[in-house]
Amino acid sequence: MSSFSTYIIGFIILVIGLALAAYLLNVPAMWIAVGVVVLIGIGVLMATSRTKPRDPPVA
């Protein structure tokens, strides 16, 4: 499994936990959905930037 996949899976588990906590705090479902979409977008951006291969040094 690539490091990108591992990062995304961990981030999705985090988002699910946060969404469940928001639900238990009686946050409206529309705002939970908006938060989930935004967090997934941020997670993909972070995973892409952290796991991209480094450029080889120019010799």
C-alpha positions as CSV (number, residue, x, y, z in Angstrom):
1,M,0.0,0.0,0.0
2,S,1.4,3.4,-1.0
3,S,2.0,6.1,1.5
4,F,-0.7,8.2,-0.3
5,S,-3.3,5.5,0.4
6,T,-2.3,5.1,4.0
7,Y,-2.5,8.9,4.5
8,I,-5.9,9.1,2.9
9,I,-7.3,6.2,4.9
10,G,-6.1,7.7,8.1
11,F,-7.5,11.1,7.2
12,I,-10.9,9.6,6.3
13,I,-11.0,7.8,9.7
14,L,-10.3,11.1,11.3
15,V,-13.1,12.8,9.4
16,I,-15.6,10.1,10.2
17,G,-14.7,10.6,13.9
18,L,-15.2,14.3,13.7
19,A,-18.5,13.9,11.8
20,L,-19.7,11.5,14.5
21,A,-18.8,13.9,17.2
22,A,-20.6,16.8,15.4
23,Y,-23.7,14.6,15.1
24,L,-23.6,13.8,18.8
25,L,-23.4,17.5,19.5
26,N,-26.6,18.0,17.4
27,V,-24.9,20.0,14.6
28,P,-27.3,20.2,11.6
29,A,-26.7,17.5,9.0
30,M,-26.1,20.1,6.3
31,W,-23.1,21.6,8.1
32,I,-21.7,18.2,8.9
33,A,-21.8,17.4,5.2
34,V,-20.1,20.7,4.3
35,G,-17.4,20.0,6.8
36,V,-16.8,16.5,5.6
37,V,-16.5,17.7,2.0
38,V,-14.1,20.5,2.9
39,L,-12.0,18.2,5.1
40,I,-11.7,15.5,2.4
41,G,-10.5,18.1,0.0
42,I,-7.9,19.4,2.4
43,G,-6.8,15.8,3.1
44,V,-6.3,15.1,-0.6
45,L,-4.3,18.3,-1.0
46,M,-2.1,17.5,2.0
47,A,-1.6,13.9,1.0
48,T,-0.6,14.9,-2.5
49,S,1.9,17.5,-1.3
50,R,3.4,15.2,1.4
51,T,3.8,12.1,-0.7
52,K,4.9,13.4,-4.1
53,P,8.3,12.1,-5.1
54,R,11.3,14.4,-4.7
55,D,13.0,15.7,-7.8
56,P,16.4,14.1,-8.3
57,P,19.4,16.3,-7.7
58,V,20.9,17.9,-10.8
59,A,24.4,16.7,-11.3
